Amino acid sequence: MSLHQIMYISSATGPMSATECATIAQAAAERNQADNVTGLLLFNSKRFLQVLEGPREAVDRIYARIGRDGRHNALVKLRDIPIDAREFGEWGMAYDDPFQPSSALKDKVAALLDRAGPSTRAHFIGSAEMHRG
Ligand SMILES: Cc1cc2nc3c(=O)[nH]c(=O)nc-3n(C[C@H](O)[C@H](O)[C@H](O)COP(=O)(O)O)c2cc1C
């Protein structure tokens, strides 16, 4: 079966703690599992960046459902492409802090943010981080 990947960024509509976001990721992992969908959720305390990967129909359906969630808005889809292999297949819905990625995810998060491009990276991480060198 062919695989599809969607990546988007969005903005939290209200205050949210890292713990609350981790809880969203945990619930997401449980729900997505039924559809064979995996991914990553990054949260920088204001914005989300999420990757969803799996069968196209399921990824599209889950993305549509997420888009109706009042806890975030201003969703911008950054990628919507067929993929050969999952990047985040080992995780149901890996949750991470982009400023302090876990060692298991560090390289993948860095690669993902590189691929997201400089403007998205700046938007999500902030320009200070970009120039940290
Ligand atoms: C940033 C963010 C990411 C989310 N990711 C997922 C996800 O990957 N899978 C999922 O089922 N729900 C996810 N949710 C939760 C859904 O938006 C929704 O609340 C949940 O699927 C329950 O939907 P329902 O209330 O229509 O049953 C996410 C929510 C937010 C705010």
The ligand as a Tripos MOL2 file, in Angstrom:
@<TRIPOS>MOLECULE
LIG
   31    33     1     0     0
SMALL
NO_CHARGES

@<TRIPOS>ATOM
      1 C1         -1.9190   19.8560   17.5100 C.3       1 LIG1
      2 C2         -2.8960   18.7370   17.5530 C.ar      1 LIG1
      3 C3         -2.5800   17.5180   16.9570 C.ar      1 LIG1
      4 C4         -3.4780   16.4500   16.9810 C.ar      1 LIG1
      5 N1         -3.1400   15.2660   16.3840 N.ar      1 LIG1
      6 C5         -4.0280   14.2530   16.3470 C.ar      1 LIG1
      7 C6         -3.7330   13.0360   15.6720 C.ar      1 LIG1
      8 O1         -2.6640   12.8290   15.1100 O.2       1 LIG1
      9 N2         -4.6870   12.0710   15.6870 N.ar      1 LIG1
     10 C7         -5.8790   12.2310   16.2980 C.ar      1 LIG1
     11 O2         -6.6950   11.3200   16.2640 O.2       1 LIG1
     12 N3         -6.1920   13.3600   16.9390 N.ar      1 LIG1
     13 C8         -5.2900   14.3790   16.9890 C.ar      1 LIG1
     14 N4         -5.6150   15.5370   17.6440 N.ar      1 LIG1
     15 C9         -6.9070   15.6110   18.3430 C.3       1 LIG1
     16 C10        -8.0180   15.8330   17.3560 C.3       1 LIG1
     17 O3         -8.0120   17.1840   16.9260 O.3       1 LIG1
     18 C11        -9.3710   15.4920   18.0130 C.3       1 LIG1
     19 O4         -9.5330   16.2150   19.2030 O.3       1 LIG1
     20 C12        -9.4600   14.0390   18.3450 C.3       1 LIG1
     21 O5         -9.1390   13.2740   17.2190 O.3       1 LIG1
     22 C13       -10.8740   13.6710   18.8100 C.3       1 LIG1
     23 O6        -11.7800   13.9970   17.8040 O.3       1 LIG1
     24 P1        -13.3440   13.9560   18.0630 P.3       1 LIG1
     25 O7        -13.5730   14.8270   19.2410 O.co2     1 LIG1
     26 O8        -13.9400   14.4780   16.7890 O.co2     1 LIG1
     27 O9        -13.6500   12.5150   18.3200 O.co2     1 LIG1
     28 C14        -4.7250   16.6120   17.6230 C.ar      1 LIG1
     29 C15        -5.0380   17.8460   18.2120 C.ar      1 LIG1
     30 C16        -4.1450   18.9010   18.1880 C.ar      1 LIG1
     31 C17        -4.5070   20.2010   18.8200 C.3       1 LIG1
@<TRIPOS>BOND
     1     1     2 1
     2     2     3 ar
     3     2    30 ar
     4     3     4 ar
     5     4     5 ar
     6     4    28 ar
     7     5     6 ar
     8     6     7 ar
     9     6    13 1
    10     7     8 2
    11     7     9 ar
    12     9    10 ar
    13    10    11 2
    14    10    12 ar
    15    12    13 ar
    16    13    14 ar
    17    14    15 1
    18    14    28 ar
    19    15    16 1
    20    16    17 1
    21    16    18 1
    22    18    19 1
    23    18    20 1
    24    20    21 1
    25    20    22 1
    26    22    23 1
    27    23    24 1
    28    24    25 2
    29    24    26 1
    30    24    27 1
    31    28    29 ar
    32    29    30 ar
    33    30    31 1
@<TRIPOS>SUBSTRUCTURE
     1 LIG1         1 GROUP 0 **** ****
